[in-house]
């Protein structure tokens, strides 16, 4: 019998194979992960610091037993998986799960990206930056490549947290809280930039405050060694 996507997700969460679907922004320096789009600090777009969220990976980071590719088959009477679907499922199906149920999770990730992008592309990119949409990177890569440009843009952004060697350039927020603050420091610990600036102005060593729409802008200078952001949700390249 084909498992309902939410039931499949609940089972994976219980097994420690998938983080909760609600998603949250990163609060620590993201770890490296493989993927099509990669942030300047080595973080794959759509990945938070807690791991890559793959159904075939245990909560401790050690691989969980997965079905070999030869046993990944579509339910009887439903036809065959496409080549792209097989690529997505390869190495991602826990032994006790139906491949179709895992595929449903990937399709749901694509649907969430599409629904969000239809309303607001910046919001979709921000959700990918923060990892709010679980399993988004492999889903977009294999199942909905039309959203590849959004994934690529997300790979150039940063979620809230502590990031080493941020790429120099101009950044902006899309849904920051009024409490949004950030600090950029050099290798010697000297503050290079911080925000928001007093009164929303641009002063020496500070960035702009909130605009009329509640957004913020940030400049990361060359040679920056560390970026610490809080309450800003996600930074996108300006």
Long-range contacts (C-beta under 8 A, 24 or more apart in sequence): 2-75, 2-78, 2-98, 2-100, 2-101, 3-97, 3-98, 3-100, 3-101, 3-104, 4-101, 4-104, 5-101, 5-104, 5-105, 5-107, 5-108, 7-101, 8-97, 8-98, 8-101, 8-102, 8-104, 8-105, 9-105, 11-96, 11-97, 12-55, 12-94, 12-97, 12-105, 15-64, 15-94, 15-96, 16-58, 16-59, 16-60, 17-55, 17-56, 17-57, 17-58, 17-59, 17-64, 17-94, 18-53, 18-54, 18-55, 18-105, 18-134, 18-135, 19-50, 19-51, 19-53, 19-134, 21-134, 23-48, 23-127, 23-130, 23-131, 23-132, 23-133, 23-134, 24-48, 24-130, 24-131, 24-132, 25-130, 25-131, 25-132, 25-159, 25-160, 25-161, 25-233, 25-234, 26-50, 26-130, 26-131, 26-159, 26-160, 26-161, 27-160, 27-161, 28-161, 28-162, 29-161, 29-162, 29-163, 29-164, 30-159, 30-161, 30-163, 33-137, 35-137, 35-138, 35-141, 36-137, 36-140, 36-141, 36-148, 36-151, 36-152, 37-137, 37-148, 37-151, 37-152, 37-154, 37-155, 38-155, 39-154, 39-155, 39-156, 39-157, 39-158, 40-156, 40-165, 40-166, 40-167, 41-158, 41-163, 41-164, 41-165, 41-166, 41-167, 44-137, 44-155, 45-128, 45-129, 45-136, 45-137, 45-151, 45-152, 45-154, 45-155, 45-157, 46-128, 46-129, 46-131, 46-133, 46-135, 46-136, 46-137, 46-140, 46-151, 46-154, 47-131, 47-137, 48-130, 48-131, 48-159, 49-161, 50-131, 52-137, 53-131, 53-134, 53-135, 54-91, 54-92, 54-135, 54-138, 55-92, 55-93, 55-94, 55-97, 55-102, 55-105, 55-135, 56-91, 56-92, 56-93, 56-94, 64-94, 65-94, 65-95, 66-91, 66-92, 66-93, 66-94, 66-95, 67-93, 67-94, 67-95, 67-99, 72-99, 73-99, 74-99, 74-100, 75-100, 84-142, 84-143, 85-142, 85-143, 87-142, 88-138, 88-139, 88-141, 88-142, 88-143, 92-138, 105-134, 105-135, 106-135, 106-138, 106-139, 106-142, 106-143, 107-139, 107-143, 109-133, 109-134, 109-135, 109-136, 109-139, 109-140, 109-143, 110-139, 110-140, 110-143, 110-144, 110-147, 112-136, 113-139, 113-140, 113-144, 113-147, 113-150, 114-144, 114-147, 117-147, 117-150, 120-174, 121-150, 122-174, 122-236, 123-174, 123-175, 124-150, 125-150, 125-153, 125-154, 125-157, 125-174, 125-234, 125-236, 126-154, 126-157, 126-174, 126-175, 126-233, 126-234, 126-236, 127-234, 128-154, 129-154, 129-157, 129-158, 129-159, 129-234, 129-235, 129-236, 130-159, 130-160, 130-233, 130-234, 131-159, 153-236, 153-237, 154-236, 156-236, 156-237, 157-234, 157-235, 157-236, 157-237, 158-227, 158-229, 158-234, 158-235, 159-229, 159-233, 159-234, 159-235, 160-229, 160-230, 160-231, 160-232, 160-233, 160-234, 161-228, 161-229, 162-226, 162-227, 162-228, 163-226, 163-227, 163-228, 163-229, 164-225, 164-226, 165-224, 165-225, 165-226, 166-220, 166-224, 166-226, 166-227, 167-220, 168-220, 168-221, 168-222, 168-223, 168-224, 169-219, 169-220, 169-237, 169-238, 170-217, 170-218, 170-219, 170-237, 170-238, 171-217, 171-218, 171-219, 171-220, 171-235, 171-236, 171-237, 171-238, 172-215, 172-216, 172-217, 172-218, 172-235, 172-236, 172-237, 172-238, 173-215, 173-216, 173-217, 173-218, 173-232, 173-233, 173-234, 173-235, 173-236, 174-215, 174-233, 174-234, 174-236, 175-214, 175-233, 175-234, 176-210, 176-214, 176-215, 176-216, 176-231, 176-232, 176-233, 177-231, 177-232, 177-233, 178-210, 178-214, 178-231, 179-230, 179-231, 180-210, 180-216, 180-229, 180-230, 180-231, 180-232, 180-233, 181-229, 181-230, 181-231, 181-232, 182-207, 182-218, 182-227, 182-228, 182-229, 182-230, 182-232, 183-227, 183-228, 184-218, 184-220, 184-221, 184-224, 184-226, 184-227, 185-224, 185-225, 185-226, 185-228, 186-223, 186-224, 186-225, 187-223, 187-225, 192-221, 192-223, 192-224, 193-218, 193-219, 193-220, 193-221, 193-224
